[in-house]
Amino acid sequence: MKVLVTGGAGFIGSHIVRALLQENYEVRVLHLPNEKLTNLNGLDVELIAGDITDADKMDVAVKGCDMVFHTAAIYALWLPNPSLMRKVNVEGTRTVLNAAKKAGVKRVVYTSTGACFAGQPKGIQGTENSPFALGATGDAYVLTKFEAHQVALQFAAGGLDIVIVCPTGPIGPQDIAPTPTGTLLLTVASMPALAVPGAINNMVDVRDVAKGHVLAAQKGKTGETYILGNKDLSGVELAKTVHKLLGVWRPVMVIPSLIEGISSQIAGHAALWVTEHITHKSPLVTPSAARIGQLGTSFNCAKAVRELGLPQTPVEIAVRDALQWFAANGYITSRSLIKKIENISI
C-alpha cells in the first residue's frame, strides 16, 4: 500500500515515516524545496519537493496513493507575514483534502493539535469533547489549527474518509528544530537552578505519536478525533524527572501564578516589540504564548488508548532518548553533562 506523508521531514512526520516503513508501507514524502532532510537520511522513501498550498503539486503528490497522512503545518510564535500561517495551516489543509478526495484516496489521517481541547478550567483534563478554550489567547497557530480542524470535519461530513489525531507534547529523538518541549529539556538538563511555571502539560513519546497515526489509519473511525498523549506533568515534575535520570540534585522553584502571569506578559510584550521593531526574528515568547502557558495543556487520552491501542511508553524513556540524541548531535557541549547523559540507565 502506498501512502503520502506531507511534512514527512519534520519531527513528528519523520517518525510517522519510520513507523510506516516498519509495517512495510510504500512511502512518498512531500517536503518543502530546500528543506533540511536530515531526519530522512537512510530511509527508503520517495521524495517530492512542493508546497501544500499548490493545488497542481498536490494532485501530483497524491496520485497513486492509497492513504494520505497530512502533518505539514507552520508552527511559529511570530511571522513577518501573519497571513502565511492561515494560508498554509487552513487553506493548505483544504488543498490537501481536496486533492485526496479527487484522487479517491481510501483514507486520510489529519494531524491537528491538542491545543484544540487545551486550557480547560483548573483540575479538568481536556478530552475530545471539550470546548475550544484557547481562542481568547489570540495565538495565530492555535486559531489557524482549530480552523483547519473544522475544515477536516467538514470534509468528513462531505464523504471523505478522514480520521483526526491531536498530539500533545512530543518528546524523543530527531528533534532537530528543537521543538519548545525539546528546548525545555535542554534548559532543564543544563541549568544549575530553575524557576518553572506551575502549569501542567501533557507529554508523550514522539514514537507513540507516530504509532498512533498508523493505528488511526488502521482502526480509527471516520470523522472521529483522537488525542495522542500520555502523562500530565507539572514543570517541577518534568525537571525532577530529568534530574533523576542524570543522577543530580538541583533546586527547582515554582513561579507563583500571579507573578508568572505578570512577568510572562511583560516578557511577551517586550520580546514581541523587539522582534517587530529591531530583530525581525521570531521571539522566545509572545503574549499569546504566555497566556497558553498559564492555562496549561492537561489531557485525558483514554479514548486513543482504548479504541486505537495507543502505546503508553514511560515518559522517562522518551526524555532519556531525547537527551541522548541531543548529546550525540551537538546540541549539548558540556563534556561532563554529555557523560551523565550517556550513562543514563532506566
N, C-alpha and C positions, 0 to 999 in steps of 0.2 A: 504494500500500500504506500502510495506517495503522498507526502504531506509538505505543505509550505509553512515556514515559520517566519513571520515578519519580526524584525528586531532580534533575530537569532544570534547576533554577535554580542548582545548585551549580557548583563549579569544573570537575570532570570532566563532570558531567551536561550543563551548558550547551554544552560543546564537542561532546558527542555529538549534541545537538540541531542544532547548526550543521552537523556532518558529515552528518547525515541529510537536512537541508534541501538541502544541496548535491547530493544524489543524488535529489532530488525525492520523498522520502517525505513523507507527511502526518503531522505530529507533534502528539501530545497530551502535555502535561506535567502530572504530578501534583506539586503543591508544598504545603508546609505553609501553613495560614492565617496571614496576616500576615508570611510570609517575604519577604525582600527579593528583588525580581525584576529587579534591575539587569542581570544577565547575559543576560536575555532581551529587553531593550529592542530594539524594531525588528524582532524576528523573527516570522515568520508562523506562530504556533503556537496551539493550543487549550489554554487553561489550566483546570485543575481543582484547587480547593483541597481538601485532605484529608490523611488520615494513613494510612500503610500498615498500621497495626495495626487499622484499622476495616474489617472484612470486607465490610460493606454498601457502603462507599465504594469499596473495591477492585473489587467486582463492577461498579459503575457505571463506574469508570475504565477497565477492560479491555474493556468491551462494545464490539463493533465493531472491535476492534484485531486486526491480523494478527500483530504481534510486540510483545513487551514487553522493554524494557531496564530492569532493576532496579538502580539505582545508589544509592537512598536508604539512608542509614545514619546513626547517630550516631558521630562521631569526636570524642572528648574525652579529656583526661588525667584529668579528675575530674568527677563529678556529685554533687550533693547527695543524689540518689536513685539509687544504683548499679543498682538493678533495672531502671531505664528503658532502659539500654543493651541489656540482654538482650531486653527486651520489643520494642524496635524492630529490633535487628540480627538476632535469631534468630526470634522469633515473628512479627515483621513480614515477614520473608522468607518464612516458611511461609504467611502470609496471602496475600501477593502470588502465590506459586506456586500455591496452591490456587485462587485466582481465575482465574489464567491457564489452569489445567487444566480447570476447569469451563466456561470460555468457549470452549474449543477453540482457544486461541491456537496458531499454527503453530510459533512458536519463541520462546524466552526467552533473553536474554543476561543473566547474573547477574554483577555486579561484586563480586568477592571482593577479596582483597588479597595482595600479595606476601609479607606477613608470615606467611602460612600455610607458606611454604617458606624463610623467612629464618633467620638465626642459625646457619648451619652452621659446622662447625669451620674455623679459620683456613686460608685457601688453597683452600677448597672453595666453589664457587658453587652457590647454590640452583637447583634445576630443579623441573619439575612432578612429579618422582618423589621429591623429597627429603622426609624425615620432618619432622613438625611439631616445631620445636625451641625455640619461644618460650613454651611453656606454663609453664615454671618461673618466668618473669618475673612471672606473676600479673596481667599487664596486661588490664584488662577489655575494651578494644577488640579486642585480638588474640584473646582467648579467645572472645568472642562472634562475631567474624567467622569464626574457624575452625569454630565450631559451626554457623554459618549455611552455611558451605561444605559441611559434611556433609549438611545439610538439602537443599541443591541437588543433591548427588549422589544422595540418596535419591529425590528426585523424578525424576531422570533414569532411575534404575533402575526406577521405577514407571511409566515410559512417557511422561513429559513431555519434549518436545524442548528440551533446555536445554544451553547452552554456557556455561562459566565462564571469566571473564577475571580476571587478577590484576595490576593496575597496580603499578608500583614507585613511585619518587618523581617525581611530575609537576611540570614546570616550564613556565611560559608566561604569557600574558596572561589577564585576567579572574580573577586570583587574589584575590578580594575579601576573603577572611577576614582576612589571608592564611593559607595553609597553613604547616605547620612549615618546609617547604622554601623557600617564599617569604619567610618571616621570616628564615631563614638568609641568603638572598641580600641582603636589605635590610641585615642586620647586616654582612655582608662588604663591601658596597659603601660603607658609611658609616664604619666604624671605622678609625682611623689605624693600629692594630696589632691582631693577632689571635692567640689561642691556641685551636687547634681540636683536636677529638678525632682519634685516628688511625684510627678505624673507617672501613670502606669502605661506600659506599651507592650503589645503582643509581639513575641519573637518566634521565628520558625527557621529551621534548616532549609536553605535555598534548594537543596536536593529533594526535600519533601515537597516543596512548592512545585518543582518540575514534575515530580511523580504525580502530584495532584492534577496537573494539567493533562497528563496522559490518561489518568483514571477518569477524569471528567469526560474525555473524548470517548472512553470505552463504556462508562457506566452512567454518566450524567444524564439528567432528564432535560429534554428540550425546554428552553426558556427559564430554567432554574438557575439560581445563583448559589455558589458555594464559597464560603470564606476559608481560605487556606492559611491556617495559622497553627500555633501550638500553645505557648505558655505566656501568661501575663507576668511581666517583671517590672518592678519599680527601678528607677535609676540606681538606687542603692543596691538592690538585689543583683542587677547586672554587673555593677562594679565589683561586688563581693565575689561573684562567680568568676570573673576574670582574675582577681587577686588570688583566689583559692587555687585556680589552675596554675598560676605562676609560682605558687608557694611563697607569697609575700603578704605582709600586712601593711596597709596604707590607710590613713584616715580618710573617711568619706562622710561628708556632711550633706544634709538635705537643705535645700534652699526653701525657706518658708514661702508659702504660696503667695502671700501679699507682696513680699519683696521680689519674688520671682516674676510676678505679673508686671510690677512697675519697672523693674530693671530690664526685663526682656523686651518690653515695649519701647523703652528708651533706646536700648541697643539696636532693636529692629529699625526704628525710625532713623537713627544715626547712620547705621550701615547702609540703609536704602538711599539716604541723602548723598553719602559719599559715592555710592555706585552711580546714581543718576547725574551727579554734577562733576565728578572727578575721574574715577577709575573706569566707569562704564563696563565693569566686570561684575559677575554675579556675587552678591554679598553672602556672608556666612549665615546671616539671619535676616528675616524681614518681619514687620509687624504681624502679618498674617501667619507666618510660620511660628512665631512666638505664641500666638493665640492657640494654634493647634497643639503645640507642645504642652500648654497648660491644661487643655482639655483631655489629652491622652488618647490612646488607642487600645482600649481593653476589649477583648472579644471572647465569645463562646464559639468554638469551632467544631462543636459536636456533630453538626449536620454533615460536614465533609468527611469526618471520621466514620460516621455511621453509614452513610449512603455510598461513599466512594471508596472507603478503606484508606483514607489519607494517613500515611505514616506519621508517627509522632516521635521522631528521633530526639533524644535528650538535647536540650539547647546547649548543654556543656560541650557536647561533641561538635556542634556547629561552631561554637566560639573557638574551641581548640583548633579546628581545621582552618578557620578563617585566619587566626593569628599565625599559624604555621605557614599558610600561603603568603600572608603579608611579609613575614620574615624571610621567606625564600625568594621573594620577588622585589626586594629593595625598598619596601615601604617602611622598614624599621632599620635603623643604622646602629643602634647601641648593641655592641657585641655581647654585653652581659645580659641584656634583655633577650636577644636572639637565642642565647644559650638556654635561658629559662624556658623560652617558648619551645625550643627543640626537645626539651626534656619533659614536657607535659605528659602525664600519663593519667588515664581515666579507668 
